[in-house]
Amino acid sequence: MSHVGNDFFSVQKWELGGLICFFGWVLCVVVCNPTIFVNFKKHGRRHRFVGFAYLLWLLFGVFGTLNFKIHCFLSYDLILGILGILLTFSAAFDFKTHKRVRNVASGTLEENATVTYDEMIEHGFYQIVNLAQIIYLHALEYSVGLMLRVVLVFVVTAPWIFRATFPVNKFSDNYTKNNSGTLVSALYRVKKYQYLLYKHFLLHGLNVSVGLDGQSLADRHYFRLYWLCLNTAYVMEFFLQTLVKKGYLRQNIMLVLNQILMLVSTAAAVRVLYHVRIWIALLSLSLNFVNRKHETDDQTPEFGYRKVLRYDQGDRDHGV
């Protein structure tokens, strides 16, 4: 795909404004209720400490990275990814009693729902995938040949080999078995579509596309906004639910904040899609439906990538 000018991808004021509005509200709640992070209870201490560090690091990214005040994005992204993994697994280890929690469906938008242990562990897998992807994208900043980029594509896909060892929560249950016809049900359905967009276009599709093209996106302004939105969305829906359950935030406000974050995240993602070869993403999506009952099939990404590479080589041989 041809390079698209950075002027076209300059961060729109409303997108940045929406993200700042989101964090502004969250900060107001935290400042008015400092015991969220600062208290002497031993239970959950590790998770509170990592959560506070993660929130500060995200804020540093919003007000620093978007203005290019950070000169080493690789260091920032590595710390963000490591903190994300520690945050997720610290929750699982600190709140082992959640193993007994049973919900009708997985999700964090209901006022009375409680995050299960399996959801925490599953979320940890996607944090690992996040870290692998950003390391891969930074690696493309160096001039490497096609064969090495092909190797890197398979390496960044390697975490999916272990997908079957992590819990799988059926997301569609949120709008088929629970909250039917409500705003919460509609939001869950939108989140499902966002996940499909992420997995097949912005994860597998993007990884293969930039690998074939040799493009590096990690330091581009519009990608920085997308990456911050993605990492914010990954953890904030859990944090917002905690605020509601603790009585620090009203349920309706929590839903509004989720909608703001969903809207901003989707808008930021659209800009990154210009670097995705659509046929690659559609191939990934089609494999997902063909293997609908085998979500954890560790051969699916690798099988798809082999097809992509053979097809791309054919394009090159025919001068396409």
Disulfide bonds with the S-S distance in Angstrom:
none
